[in-house]
Structures are given as structure tokens and as C-alpha cells.
């Protein structure tokens, strides 16, 4: 089962060309010795990326005037959090319990969160609007 989890994450994170630095950092957690060390590594990245995402979200939200757009952004973020949690609960539960389940869930949360933080990155938003990714 451990090999299956690692293979899954290696496929998900194994981006040799165009890999974001933080995704490479998350991938490096796979080599952090014990499964517990890998979980702790992913948790540190999750905590950092969650703070970054929240700061960037607040900056985008604060740049909008009160009204429809601001409410739509808040609703979208709430729904995204619900999706992320459900998706990662599925990934965790699919492993059938134990530390590998915790690892699968934590990596899933970290990966989703870092990608969502990049959605709120002002420089990435400009590039996205111009069709550059």
C-alpha cells in the first residue's frame, strides 16, 4: 500500500518541467524518512500555504467593493473549502486507515491549498487573464 501512495503522489507531483517550487518542496517530503516525518513535513507546508492563501484571499476580497462580486468570492471560497475537504477525505479513506491514510489526506490538503493560493497570486492572475500560464 505504501508504494501505491508514493506512486500516486509521484505522478501527481512529478512535474520535471514547469514544476512550481512549492510543489517540488512537497514532493521532497516523500523522502523525509518515516511516514510520520512525511506527514509532519506535509503539515508544515499545509500550514504555510494555508496562511498564504488566506492572506492572498483577503487582499483580493479587500480590493473589491462591497456587493455582488465580494459575496460571490466569499461563496466560491467556502465552496472550494468544502470541495477540498471532501476530496481529501476521500483520498484519506481510500487508503483504508493507518498512517498511510493520514499521509494521503495531508498531502492532498497541502497540494490543493498551494494550488488555491496560487489562484489568488496577483502576478498569476494577470498572466491567467492574458492567457499565459
C-alpha positions in Angstrom: 0.0 0.0 0.0 2.9 2.4 0.8 4.3 2.0 -2.7 0.9 2.8 -4.2 0.6 6.0 -2.2 4.1 7.1 -3.1 3.5 6.3 -6.8 0.3 8.2 -6.8 1.9 11.3 -5.2 5.0 11.0 -7.5 2.6 11.0 -10.5 0.7 14.0 -9.1 3.7 16.0 -8.1 6.3 14.6 -10.5 6.5 17.6 -12.8 10.0 17.8 -14.1 9.3 20.8 -16.4 7.3 23.7 -15.1 7.1 22.4 -11.6 6.4 25.1 -9.1 9.0 25.4 -6.3 6.5 24.7 -3.5 5.2 21.6 -5.3 8.8 20.4 -5.6 9.2 21.1 -1.9 6.1 19.0 -1.2 7.4 16.2 -3.4 10.6 16.3 -1.4 8.6 15.4 1.7 8.2 12.0 0.2 11.9 11.3 1.1 11.5 12.5 4.7 12.4 9.2 6.3 9.5 7.7 8.2 5.8 8.0 7.3 5.4 10.2 10.4 8.2 12.5 9.2 6.5 12.8 5.8 3.2 13.7 7.4 4.9 16.3 9.6 6.6 17.7 6.5 3.3 18.0 4.6 1.7 19.6 7.6 4.3 22.3 7.8 3.8 23.1 4.1 0.0 23.0 4.5 0.1 25.4 7.4 2.4 27.8 5.4 0.3 27.6 2.3 -3.0 28.0 4.2 -1.7 31.2 5.7 -0.5 32.4 2.3 -3.9 31.5 0.7 -5.8 33.4 3.4 -3.6 36.5 3.1 -4.0 36.5 -0.7 -7.7 35.9 -0.5 -8.1 38.8 1.9 -6.1 41.1 -0.4 -8.4 40.1 -3.4 -11.5 40.5 -1.2 -10.4 43.8 0.1 -9.8 45.1 -3.4 -13.5 44.5 -4.2 -16.2 46.9 -3.3 -18.9 45.5 -1.1 -21.6 43.9 -3.1 -22.2 41.1 -5.5 -18.5 40.4 -6.5 -17.3 40.3 -3.0 -20.2 38.0 -1.9 -19.5 35.7 -4.9 -15.8 35.5 -4.0 -16.7 34.5 -0.4 -19.2 32.0 -1.5 -16.8 30.5 -4.1 -14.1 30.2 -1.4 -16.5 28.5 1.0 -17.5 26.0 -1.7 -13.9 25.4 -2.6 -13.0 24.6 1.0 -15.9 22.2 1.1 -14.7 20.5 -2.1 -11.1 20.3 -0.9 -12.1 18.7 2.4 -14.4 16.2 0.7 -11.8 15.3 -1.9 -9.1 14.9 0.6 -11.3 12.9 3.0 -11.9 10.5 0.0 -8.2 10.2 -0.7 -7.5 9.6 3.0 -10.3 7.0 3.4 -9.4 5.2 0.2 -6.2 4.1 1.9 -8.1 2.1 4.5 -6.7 3.6 7.7 -3.4 3.9 9.4 -0.5 6.3 8.8 -0.7 6.0 5.1 -4.2 7.3 5.2 -3.1 10.3 7.2 -0.2 10.8 4.7 -2.6 10.7 1.7 -5.0 13.1 3.3 -2.3 15.6 4.4 -0.6 15.6 1.0 -4.0 16.1 -0.7 -4.8 19.1 1.6 -1.3 20.6 1.1 -1.5 20.2 -2.7 -5.0 21.7 -3.1 -4.2 24.5 -0.8 -0.9 25.5 -2.5 -2.7 25.5 -5.9 -5.6 27.6 -4.5 -3.0 30.1 -3.0 -1.6 30.5 -6.5 -5.1 31.3 -7.8 -5.0 34.4 -5.6 -1.4 35.3 -6.6 -1.7 38.8 -8.2 1.1 38.1 -10.7 -0.5 34.7 -11.7 -4.0 36.4 -12.0 -2.7 38.9 -14.5 -1.0 36.1 -16.5 -4.2 34.0 -16.4 -6.3 36.9 -17.8 -3.8 37.3 -20.6 -3.9 33.6 -21.4 -0.4 32.9 -20.1 0.1 30.1 -17.6 
